[in-house]
Amino acid sequence: QVQLVESGGGLVQPGGSLRLSCAASGSIFRFSTMGWYHQAPGKQRELIAVVTSGDTIVYADFVKGRFTISRDNDKNTVYLQMNSLKPEDTALYYCHAIFGNREYWGQGTQVTVSP
């Protein structure tokens, strides 16, 4: 069983920055593909970025140049550095892990971008 715990969300002004963290339990972290998703009210959950166990990274077009995903296998943690935040980035942000044919979700952390 893998547990994912997100942290780092909060209220920030437009143009500001936040860094989200996702701490994973278990020993499979370094072998897992890790990702960040977000879901705004009334909208579907959508992919922001993923980083594979081999450090291949893919970003959604709407965050390219603003967000950076990274992982620290020694700390079993994946990060999402978010810069130049916009009001439309307001959403619940979820951490996601894939290992083999299993996937896991965190409980989410709220990010609100507002003046």
DSSP file with accessible surface (Angstrom, degrees, kcal/mol):
  #  RESIDUE AA STRUCTURE BP1 BP2  ACC     N-H-->O    O-->H-N    N-H-->O    O-->H-N    TCO  KAPPA ALPHA  PHI   PSI    X-CA   Y-CA   Z-CA
    1    1 A Q              0   0  180      0, 0.0     2,-0.5     0, 0.0   103,-0.0   0.000 360.0 360.0 360.0 133.4    0.0    0.0    0.0
    2    2 A V        -     0   0   14    101,-0.1     2,-0.4    24,-0.1   103,-0.2  -0.935 360.0-162.3-114.0 132.7    1.3    3.4   -0.9
    3    3 A Q        -     0   0  131     -2,-0.5    22,-2.3   101,-0.1     2,-0.5  -0.955   1.9-162.0-114.2 137.1    0.2    6.6    0.7
    4    4 A L  E     -A   24   0A   9     -2,-0.4   103,-0.6   101,-0.4     2,-0.5  -0.974   4.4-170.9-118.8 129.4    0.7   10.0   -0.8
    5    5 A V  E     -A   23   0A  81     18,-2.3    18,-2.5    -2,-0.5     2,-0.2  -0.963   7.4-158.8-126.0 114.7    0.5   13.2    1.3
    6    6 A E  E     +A   22   0A   7     -2,-0.5     2,-0.3    16,-0.2    16,-0.2  -0.587  16.8 165.3 -89.0 153.5    0.5   16.6   -0.4
    7    7 A S  E     +A   21   0A  62     14,-2.3    14,-2.7    -2,-0.2   102,-0.1  -0.960  40.0  69.3-154.3 166.7    1.4   19.8    1.3
    8    8 A G        +     0   0   37     -2,-0.3    11,-0.3     1,-0.3    14,-0.1   0.361  61.4 132.5 105.0  -5.2    2.3   23.4    0.4
    9    9 A G        +     0   0   27     12,-0.1     2,-0.3     9,-0.1    -1,-0.3  -0.183  22.9 117.6 -71.1 173.0   -1.0   24.7   -0.9
   10   10 A G  E     -d  111   0B  30    100,-0.9   102,-2.8    99,-0.1     2,-0.5  -0.986  61.9 -45.8 161.5-166.4   -2.5   28.0    0.1
   11   11 A L  E     +d  112   0B 131     -2,-0.3     2,-0.3   100,-0.2   102,-0.2  -0.851  54.1 167.6-100.5 130.0   -3.6   31.4   -1.0
   12   12 A V  E     -d  113   0B  22    100,-2.6   102,-2.1    -2,-0.5     3,-0.1  -0.983  33.2-113.2-142.0 150.3   -1.3   33.4   -3.2
   13   13 A Q    >   -     0   0  135     -2,-0.3     3,-2.4   100,-0.2    72,-0.2  -0.455  50.7 -80.8 -78.3 154.9   -1.6   36.6   -5.3
   14   14 A P  T 3  S+     0   0   57      0, 0.0    72,-0.2     0, 0.0    -1,-0.1  -0.296 121.3  27.3 -54.3 137.6   -1.5   36.5   -9.1
   15   15 A G  T 3  S+     0   0   54     70,-3.4    69,-0.6     1,-0.3    71,-0.1   0.282 100.3 118.6  89.7 -10.1    2.1   36.4  -10.2
   16   16 A G    <   -     0   0   20     -3,-2.4    69,-2.3    69,-0.2     2,-0.3  -0.082  55.7-124.0 -81.7-175.5    3.2   34.7   -7.0
   17   17 A S        +     0   0   61     66,-0.2     2,-0.3    67,-0.2    66,-0.2  -0.932  20.7 179.2-132.6 153.1    4.8   31.3   -6.4
   18   18 A L  E     - B   0  82A  35     64,-2.1    64,-3.3    -2,-0.3     2,-0.5  -0.977  17.0-145.9-144.8 152.2    4.1   28.2   -4.4
   19   19 A R  E     - B   0  81A 129     -2,-0.3     2,-0.3   -11,-0.3    62,-0.2  -0.979  14.9-158.7-121.9 119.8    5.9   24.9   -4.0
   20   20 A L  E     - B   0  80A   0     60,-2.8    60,-2.3    -2,-0.5     2,-0.4  -0.710   5.9-161.7 -92.6 145.8    3.9   21.8   -3.5
   21   21 A S  E     -AB   7  79A  23    -14,-2.7   -14,-2.3    -2,-0.3     2,-0.4  -0.947   7.9-165.1-125.1 148.8    5.3   18.6   -2.0
   22   22 A a  E     -AB   6  78A   0     56,-2.0    56,-2.1    -2,-0.4     2,-0.5  -0.944   8.1-160.9-135.0 112.4    4.1   15.1   -2.1
   23   23 A A  E     -AB   5  77A  49    -18,-2.5   -18,-2.3    -2,-0.4     2,-0.4  -0.816  10.0-157.6 -95.7 129.7    5.6   12.6    0.4
   24   24 A A  E     -A    4   0A  12     52,-3.1   -20,-0.2    -2,-0.5     2,-0.2  -0.870   4.7-144.8-110.9 139.5    5.2    8.9   -0.5
   25   25 A S        +     0   0   46    -22,-2.3     3,-0.3    -2,-0.4     4,-0.1  -0.510  59.2  44.7 -89.9 166.1    5.3    6.0    1.9
   26   26 A G  S    S-     0   0   42     -2,-0.2     3,-0.4     1,-0.2    -2,-0.1  -0.087  87.4 -86.8  90.3 171.4    6.7    2.6    0.9
   27   27 A S  S    S+     0   0  102      1,-0.2     3,-0.3     2,-0.1    -1,-0.2   0.348 106.6  76.4-102.5   5.4    9.8    1.5   -0.9
   28   28 A I    >   +     0   0   32     -3,-0.3     3,-1.7     1,-0.2     4,-0.4   0.459  61.5 101.9 -97.2   0.2    8.5    1.7   -4.5
   29   29 A F  G >  S+     0   0    4     -3,-0.4     3,-2.2     1,-0.3    -1,-0.2   0.906  78.5  52.7 -52.1 -48.8    8.7    5.4   -4.9
   30   30 A R  G 3  S+     0   0  104      1,-0.3    -1,-0.3    -3,-0.3    -2,-0.1   0.685 111.5  48.2 -67.1 -13.5   12.0    5.4   -6.9
   31   31 A F  G <  S+     0   0  127     -3,-1.7    -1,-0.3    -4,-0.1     2,-0.3   0.376  98.5  92.9-101.2   1.5   10.4    2.9   -9.4
   32   32 A S  S <  S-     0   0    3     -3,-2.2     2,-0.5    -4,-0.4    67,-0.2  -0.683  75.0-123.9-101.0 150.3    7.2    4.9   -9.8
   33   33 A T  E     -E   98   0B  41     65,-2.3    65,-2.3    -2,-0.3     2,-0.4  -0.816  35.4-158.6 -83.9 126.3    6.0    7.4  -12.3
   34   34 A M  E     +EF  97  51B   1     17,-2.7    17,-3.0    -2,-0.5     2,-0.3  -0.862  15.0 172.5-111.9 143.7    4.9   10.4  -10.3
   35   35 A G  E     -EF  96  50B   0     61,-2.8    61,-2.5    -2,-0.4     2,-0.4  -0.945  26.6-135.8-146.5 164.1    2.6   13.2  -11.4
   36   36 A W  E     +EF  95  49B   0     13,-2.6    12,-3.0    -2,-0.3    13,-1.6  -0.987  24.1 175.9-120.4 136.5    0.6   16.2  -10.4
   37   37 A Y  E     -EF  94  47B  48     57,-2.6    57,-2.7    -2,-0.4     2,-0.3  -0.878  11.2-155.4-127.2 161.8   -3.0   16.9  -11.5
   38   38 A H  E     -EF  93  46B   7      8,-2.3     8,-2.9    -2,-0.3     2,-0.4  -0.972   3.8-162.8-137.9 159.1   -5.4   19.6  -10.6
   39   39 A Q  E     -E   92   0B  63     53,-2.1    53,-2.5    -2,-0.3     6,-0.2  -0.945   6.2-160.2-142.3 116.9   -9.2   19.9  -10.6
   40   40 A A    >   -     0   0   22      4,-0.4     3,-2.4    -2,-0.4    51,-0.1  -0.611  45.4 -76.9 -89.8 156.5  -11.1   23.1  -10.5
   41   41 A P  T 3  S+     0   0  119      0, 0.0    -1,-0.1     0, 0.0     3,-0.1  -0.262 118.6   7.9 -55.2 130.3  -14.7   23.2   -9.4
   42   42 A G  T 3  S+     0   0   92      1,-0.2     2,-0.3    -3,-0.1    -3,-0.0   0.503 113.6  99.0  78.2   4.3  -17.0   21.9  -12.0
   43   43 A K  S <  S-     0   0  141     -3,-2.4    -1,-0.2     1,-0.0     2,-0.1  -0.796  76.5-100.1-122.1 163.2  -14.2   20.7  -14.2
   44   44 A Q        -     0   0  173     -2,-0.3    -4,-0.4     1,-0.1     2,-0.2  -0.450  44.1 -97.6 -77.3 154.1  -12.5   17.4  -14.9
   45   45 A R        -     0   0   84     -6,-0.2     2,-0.4    -2,-0.1    -6,-0.2  -0.501  48.9-167.2 -67.4 135.6   -9.2   16.5  -13.2
   46   46 A E  E     -F   38   0B  89     -8,-2.9    -8,-2.3    -2,-0.2     2,-0.2  -0.966  22.1-104.5-134.3 150.8   -6.4   17.3  -15.6
   47   47 A L  E     +F   37   0B  59     -2,-0.4   -10,-0.2   -10,-0.2     3,-0.1  -0.437  29.4 174.6 -72.5 137.2   -2.7   16.4  -15.9
   48   48 A I  E     -     0   0B   0    -12,-3.0    12,-2.9     1,-0.4     2,-0.3   0.773  64.0 -27.4-102.9 -53.1   -0.1   19.1  -15.0
   49   49 A A  E     -FG  36  59B   0    -13,-1.6   -13,-2.6    10,-0.2    -1,-0.4  -0.985  49.9-157.8-162.9 152.5    3.2   17.2  -15.2
   50   50 A V  E     -FG  35  58B  26      8,-2.2     8,-2.1    -2,-0.3     2,-0.4  -0.977   1.3-163.6-134.3 152.2    4.7   13.8  -14.8
   51   51 A V  E     -FG  34  57B   2    -17,-3.0   -17,-2.7    -2,-0.3     6,-0.2  -0.993  17.6-145.6-133.8 126.0    8.2   12.6  -14.0
   52   52 A T    >   -     0   0   38      4,-2.5     3,-2.1    -2,-0.4   -19,-0.2  -0.286  33.0 -99.4 -82.6 174.3    9.1    8.9  -14.7
   53   53 A S  T 3  S+     0   0   61      1,-0.3   -21,-0.1   -22,-0.2    -1,-0.1   0.773 127.6  54.0 -64.1 -23.7   11.5    6.8  -12.7
   54   54 A G  T 3  S-     0   0   58      2,-0.1    -1,-0.3   -23,-0.1     3,-0.1   0.228 122.5-108.3 -93.3  10.9   14.0    7.5  -15.4
   55   55 A D    <   +     0   0  103     -3,-2.1     2,-0.4     1,-0.3    -2,-0.1   0.688  65.3 152.5  70.4  20.8   13.5   11.3  -14.9
   56   56 A T        -     0   0   86      2,-0.0    -4,-2.5     0, 0.0     2,-0.4  -0.711  29.1-158.2 -76.0 134.1   11.7   11.8  -18.2
   57   57 A I  E     -G   51   0B  69     -2,-0.4     2,-0.4    -6,-0.2    -6,-0.2  -0.944  16.0-175.6-122.7 138.1    9.4   14.8  -17.7
   58   58 A V  E     -G   50   0B  80     -8,-2.1    -8,-2.2    -2,-0.4     2,-0.4  -0.998   7.7-165.0-131.3 135.3    6.3   15.9  -19.5
   59   59 A Y  E     -G   49   0B  56     -2,-0.4   -10,-0.2   -10,-0.2     2,-0.2  -0.908  25.2-114.2-117.3 148.1    4.3   19.1  -19.0
   60   60 A A    >>  -     0   0   20    -12,-2.9     3,-1.8    -2,-0.4     4,-0.8  -0.513  35.1-116.9 -69.4 148.3    0.9   20.2  -20.0
   61   61 A D  G >4 S+     0   0  127      1,-0.3     3,-0.7     2,-0.2    -1,-0.1   0.847 110.3  63.2 -58.3 -33.9    1.1   23.1  -22.4
   62   62 A F  G 34 S+     0   0   78      1,-0.2    -1,-0.3     3,-0.0   -14,-0.0   0.592 110.1  38.1 -75.4  -5.9   -0.7   25.4  -20.1
   63   63 A V  G X> S+     0   0    0     -3,-1.8     3,-2.5   -15,-0.2     4,-2.4   0.473  80.8 127.9-117.9  -4.2    2.1   25.2  -17.4
   64   64 A K  T << S+     0   0  122     -4,-0.8     4,-0.1    -3,-0.7    -3,-0.0  -0.296  82.0  13.0 -58.1 131.2    5.1   25.1  -19.6
   65   65 A G  T 34 S+     0   0   88      2,-0.4    -1,-0.3     1,-0.1     3,-0.1   0.286 126.8  60.3  86.4 -10.7    7.6   27.7  -18.6
   66   66 A R  T <4 S+     0   0   28     -3,-2.5    17,-2.0     1,-0.2     2,-0.3   0.715  98.1  48.2-114.3 -38.8    5.8   28.4  -15.3
   67   67 A F  E  <  -C   82   0A   4     -4,-2.4     2,-0.4    15,-0.2    -2,-0.4  -0.830  59.0-164.8-111.3 149.2    5.8   25.1  -13.4
   68   68 A T  E     -C   81   0A  72     13,-2.6    13,-3.1    -2,-0.3     2,-0.4  -0.992   4.6-157.9-134.5 125.4    8.6   22.6  -12.6
   69   69 A I  E     +C   80   0A   3     -2,-0.4     2,-0.3    11,-0.2    11,-0.2  -0.808  21.1 163.6 -98.7 142.7    8.2   19.1  -11.4
   70   70 A S  E     -C   79   0A  52      9,-1.7     9,-3.2    -2,-0.4     2,-0.3  -0.969  20.3-148.1-150.8 164.4   11.1   17.3   -9.6
   71   71 A R  E     -C   78   0A  29     -2,-0.3     2,-0.5     7,-0.3     7,-0.2  -0.980   7.7-158.8-138.7 149.4   11.7   14.3   -7.5
   72   72 A D  E >>> -C   77   0A  45      5,-3.1     5,-2.0    -2,-0.3     3,-0.8  -0.920   6.9-171.9-125.8 102.0   14.0   13.3   -4.6
   73   73 A N  T 345S+     0   0   36     -2,-0.5     3,-0.4     1,-0.3   -43,-0.2   0.782  84.6  59.9 -69.0 -26.0   14.2    9.6   -4.4
   74   74 A D  T 345S+     0   0  142      1,-0.2    -1,-0.3     3,-0.1   -44,-0.0   0.796 114.9  35.9 -69.7 -28.0   16.1    9.7   -1.1
   75   75 A K  T <45S-     0   0  137     -3,-0.8    -1,-0.2     2,-0.2    -2,-0.2   0.357 104.2-127.4-103.6   3.0   13.2   11.6    0.5
   76   76 A N  T  <5 +     0   0   43     -4,-0.5   -52,-3.1    -3,-0.4     2,-0.4   0.901  67.7 131.0  52.1  43.0   10.4    9.8   -1.3
   77   77 A T  E   < -BC  23  72A  15     -5,-2.0    -5,-3.1   -54,-0.2     2,-0.4  -0.981  45.7-162.2-134.1 139.7    9.1   13.1   -2.3
   78   78 A V  E     -BC  22  71A   0    -56,-2.1   -56,-2.0    -2,-0.4     2,-0.3  -0.939  17.6-157.6-117.1 143.4    8.0   14.8   -5.6
   79   79 A Y  E     -BC  21  70A  25     -9,-3.2    -9,-1.7    -2,-0.4     2,-0.4  -0.841  14.9-159.1-120.5 155.8    7.7   18.5   -5.9
   80   80 A L  E     -BC  20  69A   0    -60,-2.3   -60,-2.8    -2,-0.3     2,-0.6  -0.914  10.4-161.9-134.1 106.6    5.8   21.0   -8.0
   81   81 A Q  E     -BC  19  68A  61    -13,-3.1   -13,-2.6    -2,-0.4     2,-0.6  -0.817  11.4-166.1 -86.8 121.3    7.3   24.5   -8.2
   82   82 A M  E     +BC  18  67A   0    -64,-3.3   -64,-2.1    -2,-0.6     2,-0.3  -0.951  11.0 172.9-116.9 117.0    4.7   26.9   -9.4
   83   83 A N        +     0   0   58    -17,-2.0   -66,-0.2    -2,-0.6   -67,-0.2  -0.768  59.4  25.2-116.3 164.7    5.7   30.3  -10.6
   84   84 A S  S    S-     0   0   68    -69,-0.6    -1,-0.2    -2,-0.3   -67,-0.2   0.903  83.7-161.0  50.0  48.1    3.7   33.2  -12.3
   85   85 A L        -     0   0    2    -69,-2.3   -70,-3.4    -3,-0.2   -69,-0.2  -0.286   6.7-158.2 -66.3 145.4    0.5   31.8  -10.8
   86   86 A K    >   -     0   0   87    -72,-0.2     3,-2.5   -71,-0.1     4,-0.3  -0.847  31.3-110.1-120.0 156.8   -2.7   32.9  -12.4
   87   87 A P  G >  S+     0   0   67      0, 0.0     3,-1.9     0, 0.0    26,-0.4   0.859 117.9  62.6 -55.3 -33.1   -6.3   33.0  -11.1
   88   88 A E  G 3  S+     0   0  131      1,-0.3   -48,-0.0    24,-0.1    -3,-0.0   0.567  88.4  70.4 -72.1  -6.6   -7.1   30.1  -13.4
   89   89 A D  G <   +     0   0    3     -3,-2.5    -1,-0.3    24,-0.1     2,-0.2   0.532  69.9 120.6 -81.0  -6.9   -4.6   28.0  -11.6
   90   90 A T    <   +     0   0   39     -3,-1.9     2,-0.3    -4,-0.3    22,-0.2  -0.415  42.4 106.6 -60.5 123.5   -7.0   27.9   -8.6
   91   91 A A  E    S- H   0 111B   1     20,-2.1    20,-2.7    -2,-0.2     2,-0.5  -0.972  76.1 -77.5-177.8 172.8   -7.8   24.3   -8.0
   92   92 A L  E     -EH  39 110B  46    -53,-2.5   -53,-2.1    -2,-0.3     2,-0.5  -0.849  48.1-145.9 -90.4 127.5   -7.3   21.3   -5.8
   93   93 A Y  E     -EH  38 109B   0     16,-3.0    16,-2.1    -2,-0.5     2,-0.4  -0.873  14.8-165.4-105.4 128.6   -3.9   19.8   -6.6
   94   94 A Y  E     -E   37   0B  30    -57,-2.7   -57,-2.6    -2,-0.5     2,-0.3  -0.886  14.5-140.2-117.3 141.4   -3.4   16.0   -6.4
   95   95 A a  E     -E   36   0B   0     -2,-0.4    11,-2.2   -59,-0.2     2,-0.4  -0.742  24.1-167.4 -91.8 144.6   -0.3   13.9   -6.4
   96   96 A H  E     -EI  35 105B   4    -61,-2.5   -61,-2.8    -2,-0.3     2,-0.4  -0.989   8.6-168.3-138.6 141.9   -0.4   10.7   -8.4
   97   97 A A  E     -EI  34 104B   2      7,-2.2     7,-2.3    -2,-0.4     2,-0.4  -0.993   3.6-165.9-132.4 140.5    1.8    7.6   -8.5
   98   98 A I  E     +EI  33 103B  67    -65,-2.3   -65,-2.3    -2,-0.4     2,-0.4  -0.995  11.8 169.4-124.4 126.3    1.9    4.7  -11.0
   99   99 A F  E >   - I   0 102B  77      3,-2.7     3,-2.0    -2,-0.4     2,-0.2  -0.942  66.8 -48.0-136.1 112.1    3.7    1.5  -10.2
  100  100 A G  T 3  S-     0   0   71     -2,-0.4     0, 0.0     1,-0.3     0, 0.0  -0.450 122.9 -21.8  63.9-125.6    3.2   -1.4  -12.5
  101  101 A N  T 3  S+     0   0  157     -2,-0.2     2,-0.4    -3,-0.1    -1,-0.3   0.189 121.6  91.4-102.0  18.0   -0.6   -1.7  -13.0
  102  102 A R  E <   -I   99   0B 152     -3,-2.0    -3,-2.7     2,-0.0     2,-0.3  -0.885  52.8-168.6-114.9 145.6   -1.4    0.1   -9.8
  103  103 A E  E     -I   98   0B 114     -2,-0.4     2,-0.3    -5,-0.2    -5,-0.2  -0.955   1.5-163.9-132.1 153.8   -2.1    3.8   -9.3
  104  104 A Y  E     -I   97   0B  28     -7,-2.3    -7,-2.2    -2,-0.3     2,-0.4  -0.969   2.0-157.9-137.9 148.4   -2.4    5.9   -6.2
  105  105 A W  E     -I   96   0B  94     -2,-0.3  -101,-0.4    -9,-0.2    -9,-0.2  -0.953  12.2-135.4-126.9 146.6   -3.8    9.3   -5.4
  106  106 A G        -     0   0   10    -11,-2.2  -101,-0.2    -2,-0.4     3,-0.1  -0.299  33.4-105.7 -83.6 179.4   -3.2   11.8   -2.6
  107  107 A Q        -     0   0  111   -103,-0.6  -102,-0.1     1,-0.2   -13,-0.1   0.624  62.1-115.7 -85.8 -13.0   -6.0   13.6   -0.8
  108  108 A G        -     0   0   11    -13,-0.1     2,-0.4   -16,-0.1   -14,-0.2   0.100  15.6-125.6  97.3 150.3   -5.2   16.9   -2.5
  109  109 A T  E     - H   0  93B  21    -16,-2.1   -16,-3.0  -102,-0.1     2,-0.3  -0.999  26.4-120.9-134.8 134.8   -4.1   20.3   -1.4
  110  110 A Q  E     - H   0  92B  86     -2,-0.4  -100,-0.9   -18,-0.2     2,-0.5  -0.593  22.8-170.8 -81.8 132.9   -5.9   23.5   -2.3
  111  111 A V  E     -dH  10  91B   0    -20,-2.7   -20,-2.1    -2,-0.3     2,-0.5  -0.993   4.7-175.7-119.8 124.5   -4.3   26.3   -4.3
  112  112 A T  E     -d   11   0B  46   -102,-2.8  -100,-2.6    -2,-0.5     2,-0.6  -0.988   8.2-166.2-123.7 123.2   -6.1   29.6   -4.5
  113  113 A V  E     +d   12   0B   5     -2,-0.5  -100,-0.2   -26,-0.4   -23,-0.2  -0.940  32.2 137.2-111.3 111.5   -4.8   32.4   -6.7
  114  114 A S              0   0   53   -102,-2.1    -2,-0.1    -2,-0.6   -28,-0.0  -0.994 360.0 360.0-155.1 146.1   -6.6   35.7   -5.9
  115  115 A P              0   0  128      0, 0.0  -102,-0.0     0, 0.0  -103,-0.0  -0.266 360.0 360.0 -62.1 360.0   -5.7   39.4   -5.3
